């Protein structure tokens, strides 16, 4: 039997058992598309849209299925109806541009292609760009040229790069981390919900929190839950949203992002991998990189514009690489250690990951006890390993086999916590470069300090 046939058979069986599982139905339809079975994929996307009529990913998938079958008019009609959606994937816009060009609508094709490559430059296609006469352009500033904010229209690219969202999750969706959540409440949430009391003490809403810890432990999820807790807007910024090869452009992007947050307060502005944006200036050889850090610090200080109502959060796996100037009062003046989930949190994560999968009565607490120092990502790897082994059994017997406690405990033996290497590095910094006590929490976690 073809491996693709086995995969599709298993997916179809899984959909029968869990027909209300959107990611599962998406996976089946996408797999059908990848196997060149566009007609069946179309049927699957149509069935999914009956259940979730406004699901954008299903609508885009249906357009791709139309395209694969040569139903270009149907694909164009559907993509036209989706083109005004701000979160339409850039790949869908590229497909729309190709179809428009083929139908003779050159100008509209140019517009859609520009939007696509502005959102994701990796999708730039030299051949399509040449036919549409669209080439990504960036204004190159001279080395000594001063940058100044330009006209209002320039904010468009920043808005496309870091779309605002209103997270649907809150602290109740975060297992464990009670001390950490209370620290965030004191710094960010209470100043908003008890503003009069804080103003009486001369404390205003705003400021910064730097979250650090091993990768895969939920720093981004916690930041998003913070925004959801206070029903604030949320902007997640990655290094690709800021860094630019042209001199002056990175500073401009940082200004635009802060300015956008100021226009949509209350807003949690979250910078992921902040060590790449706020590295130590003494270690930087390029003056442009130092200018970018200076711009970042100026925006955080609010020297030209008020940051009232902006809650700046950042995450890093390497806090020792962040410029010390970021940790001065008014900037990231609170540095919080995000540990791997504790036992209750691990059980909650495992229980969540088990949703939508065929399960026996599983003792998640027993599995959690065996996974000390596992990150959230490690727990996902554990569940994936158990599922793969169960799928092998199901393939041999020709029927679905539910996951059991024994299956998960067996998978524990094959997965090792990825946090070990991080703690090895962190331990050295905590023991030998910790004059101000910033990393005492690491030593406490490792039980090297009481």
Secondary structure, 3 states (H helix, E strand, C coil): CCHHHHHHHHHHHHHHHCCCCHHHHHHHHHHHHHCCCHHHHHHHHHHHHHHCCCCHHHHHHHHHHHHHCCCHHHHHHHHHHHCCCCCCCHHHHHHHHHHHHHCCCHHHHHHHHHHHHHHCHHHCCHHHHHHHCCCCCCCCCCCCCCCCCCCHHHHHHHHHHCCCECCCCCHHHCCCCHHHHHHHHHHHHHHHHCHHHHHHCCCCCCEEEEEECCCCCCHHHHHHHHHHHCCCEEEEECHHHCCCCCCCHHHHHHHHHHHHHHHCCCEEEEECCHHHHCECHHHCCCHHHHHHHHHHHHHHHCCCCCCCCEEEEEEECCHHHECHHHHCCCCCCEEEECCCCCHHHHHHHHHHHCCCCCECCCCHHHHHHCCCCCCHHHHHHHHHHHHHHHHHHHHHHCCCCCECHHHHHHHHCCCCCCHHHHHHHHHHHHHHCCCCCCCHHHHHHCCCCC
